[in-house]
Amino acid sequence: MTQIGIPDIDPKLEKELLASMAEVEVLLRGSIEGKYPLVIETSRHLVDAGGKRLRPLLTLIASHFGDPKAKGIIEAAVVCELTHLGTLYHDDVMDEAPLRRGVESANNRWNNTVAILTGDYLFAKTSQLLADLGPEAVRLQALTFERLVIGQITETQGSSEGKTQLEHYLDVVADKTASLISASARYGAMISGADEKIMEALTKFGEEIGTVFQLADDIIDIASDSKESGKTPGTDLREGVPTLVTLFILESDDPADAELKKILSAPITDEAIVAQTILTLRSHSALTRSRELVAGYGRSAQKHLEILPEGPAKAALVGLSQAVISRTS
């Protein structure tokens, strides 16, 4: 695997992306500076915790279909990451999460009010950056933010009439995760001056690969050991959070799944039962179906890349999508 995490990426492009990502990191950290020490401390909390930085990376790659040196590319990439970080602070309050990225969550370290206001502070910082990017960029942010909020409301509300739990869940994933990843790709194309058809293709690619990214996490929570994934398997089972794998079972009509459905219908507090359930799920057809669904989204994402001009940037997106999909194998 390369430094930037994309297999077989063109060395020259990788060097350029690494340099641009370093600029993103500098601006990201500089953007949260202010007059109030507590706000700086709480904002740095998740910035310092790291993360994949998938969104700004996608913005940077997409910019190579236009002018990657265009004014505003780095700022747009930071907008995407700051927006993502702001939603994490709010998500942790909603989920009452004790940990985030391997460190104590802001709501646990301080309190819910501080965590919510820190998220709001980051959103304010994104607005300052967007003000210099023009009305089209502001409009994209507004539409994306609308989807993020709707996704959270929809998740909180639960499945609506006429939709299965799985359909509802996929809608939530599209709004809560895929929308911002899609916008990240669109920002890169938009600000670099890429052709309209290319911008639309990259937008659709981002939407599909964003869905893959989230659904892959669902599979990893069941299928991967902690040494491989860096996460403790069964976290969603302990919290009683329905995910792709468990939803296939919860909607099953097979009498053989009756006992498993009962176990999965609530948080599992007994570690022995968690361990046994993970073993059961790893050999269950629901895991295979989940992988097939993710692979389908992946193929659909890659199909959107067909109209893009051949070159290192297109190859990088193909490699990125393959890397995301391969996380589930």
N, C-alpha and C positions, 0 to 999 in steps of 0.2 A: 504494500500500500504506500502511496506517495505521501509527502508531507501534508498535502491539502486534503487527503482522504479520498481522492478520485483515482481509480485504477487506470493506468496507461495514459495519463494526461500528457499532453505535449509539454516538454520541459520548459520551453520559452513562455507558454501561457501560464504554467504553474508559477514560474518566477514572477510574472506580472501580477498574478492574483495574490500571491503571498505578500508582495509589496503593497498592493491595494488594501489587503486585509489588515496590514500593520497600520495603515492610515485610518482605516475604520476604527480600529481599537483605540488609537490616540483620540480621535474625535468623540468616540463613544464615552470614554472616560472624562474628556474635557467638557462634554455636554452636561454632565451631572454636577459640575462644580457650581457653587452658589455661596450665598452669605451665611447659610445656617448649617452649622456643623452636624447636627443630628440628621438633617435631611441628606446631607452628603454621605454620612455614614450608612444610613439605611439604603440609599440608592446604590452605593458601592457594594452592598451585601451580595446581591445576585450577579452584578457585573464581575466581581472578583471570583465568584464561584465558577465562572467559565461557561461552558456550553458548546454546542456544536457550531454555532454561528452559521447555520444553514441558510437563513434568510438573507443576510448580507452577501454571502458567497454567491447565492443565486442571482442577486441583483448585479453583482460584478460580472459574472459569466454572461448574463443576458446583455450587458452593455457592450460586449464584444461583437454584437451584430449591428452596432452603429459605431459611434466614436467613444471608446472606453475612457478617453481623457476629457470628455465633455464636463463642463462645470456642473456640479450638483450630483454626480454619481456617488461619491463617497457619502455625501449628506443623505441621499436617499437610502443607501445601505444602512446607515446609522438609524434613520427613521424606522426602518423595518425591525431592527434589533431592539430599539428602545420600546417600540409598541409591544413587541413580544414580551419583553421583560416586565412592562407595566401590567400586562394581562396575568403574568405569573403571580405577582403580588396579590392581585384580586382573586385569582383562582385558589390560592392557598387559604385565603380567608373563607371562601365558599366551601372548600373541602375540609377545612380545619386540619390542614396538613402540617405535621411536625417537622418534616424535612423537605428540602428542595435542593437538587443537585448535590446531594451528599452533605449539605450543611443545614443547620437549624433554620427553619423558615422565619421570615421577618415577623409574621404574626405570633410565632411562638417565642421568638427572642424579645420582641417588644410587646406589641398587642395588635388587635385587629384594626383599631383606628389608625395607628401608625402605618401599618401595612397598606391599608386602603389609600391613605393620603400620599404614601410614597409612589404607589402606582399612578395616582393622579398627577403627581409631580413629574413623572417620566412622560406622561401624555402631554403635559404642558411643554416640556422640552422638545418633543417631536413637533409640536405646533410651531415653535420658534424656527426650527430647521425648515419646515414645510413652507413657511411664509416666503422664503427666498427661492423656492422651487417652482412657483407659479400656480395658477388656479387649477390646472388639470391635475397636478400632483395632489393638491389639497382635496379636490373632488374624489380622487381615487382613495385617499386616506379616509375620507368621510364614509364612502360606500363600504370600504373594508371594515371600518370600525362598527358600522351598523350591523354587518354580518357577525362580527365577533360578539356583539351584545345579544343579538337574536339567538345565536348558538347557545350562549350561556342561559338565556331565559328558557329556551326550548328544552335544554337539558334539565333545568330545574323543574319545569312544568311537567315533564314526562310525556310519554307517547300519546299523540292525539288520535281521535277516532278515525278509523279507516287506514291506519298505518300499523304495521307490525313493529315490535320493539326493535328489530334489526333495521328496518327502514328508517325509523326514528333516529336510531343511533348513527347511521350513516349520514343523515342530514346534519346532526350535531357536529360530527367530525368535519364535514365539509365547511360549515360555518366557523367553528371554533379553531380549526387548525389549517385547513386547506386554503381558506380565504386569504390569510396573510402571506402564505407561501406563494400563492398565485400573484398577489399584489407585488411581492418582492421581485418576481421575474418581470412583471409588467413595468415596474419602475425603471429597471435597468434598460429595457427596450425603449421606453418612452423618453427618458432623459438623454439617452445616447443618440436619439434621432433615427432609430431603426424603422424600417418599412412597416406600414400598418398591418399587413398580413403576417409578418414575422412577429410583431407585438402580440397579435391575437393568438398565434400559435404558442408563443411562450407563456401567455396568460393561462391558456387551457392546459399546457404541460404542467405549470405550477399547481394548478388545481388538482390534477390527478396525482401528481407525485406527492403533494401535500397529504392527500388521503392515504396513500401508501405509507408515508412516513409515520402517521399515527397508528394505522392498523398494524404495522410491523411491530410497534411497541406492545400492542396487545398480545401478539404471538410470542414475542420475546419474554413477556412476563410468565408465560407458561413453559415455553420450550427450552429456554437457555439457562444454564447454570450461572451463578453469580460471577464466577471467574471469567466467563465469556462476555457477559453483558454489563458487568459492573453494578448490577441491580440485584436485589434479593428477589428470587422467583416467588410468585404468589402474592405479591403486594396487593393486587386488585382483589384477589380472593379474600384476603384478610379484611379488606375495607368493604367488601360486598358491592364492589363497583362492576356493573355489567360491562363486558367487553365483547369483541367480535367472537372469540371462541366460545365463551359461556352463553352468549345469546343464541348461537346455533343449537345449543343443547336445551336451553330454556324454552325454545320454540319447537322442540322435537315432540312428535307424537308417538315415538317408540317407547313401549312399556318398559324396555330395558333401561331407559334413561330416567325412570321415575324417581329412584332414590338419589341419583346424582342431581336432578333438578331441585329436589328438596334441599340438598346441601348447598347448592349454588344460589338459592333464593335469599340468602342472608349472609352477613359477614361471618367468616369462619374464625373463631377465636382459639380453637385447639390446634396447636402446631402439628400434632400427629395427624390430624385430619387434613390440614393444609398440605402436608407432605404426600399423603395418600391420594388426595384429590389431584395434585399436580401429576403424579404418576399415571393416574387414570386418564387425565386429559391428554397426556402426551401420546397415548396409544388410541385415542378416540378419533373417530372419523371427523369430528368437528374441527380438529386441528388441521387435518388435511384440507377440508373445505375452506377453512380460513386462509390457508396458504394459496389455494387456487383462486380465491377471490382477490387477494392482494396481487397475485401474478397477473390477473386480468386487468386490474387497474394499472399495473406497470406497463403492460403491453399497450393499453390505450394511451398512456402518457407518452410512450416512445413514438407512437403513431403520429402524434402532433408535431414531432420533430422532423418528419419526413420532408416538409416544404422548406426547411432551413437550408441555407447554403452550406455545402461541405466545407469542413475546416476544423481547426482545433477546438473552437467554442462548441460546435455541434457535438463533436466527439466527447467533449467534457461533460455535456449534459447527458449523453447516452451512458457514459461511465458513472455519472452521479446517480442516475436512475437505477442502474444495475447494482450499485453499492447499497442503495436504500432497500431494494427488493431482496438482495442476498442476505440481509439481516435476519430474514425469517426462516432461512434454510437450516 
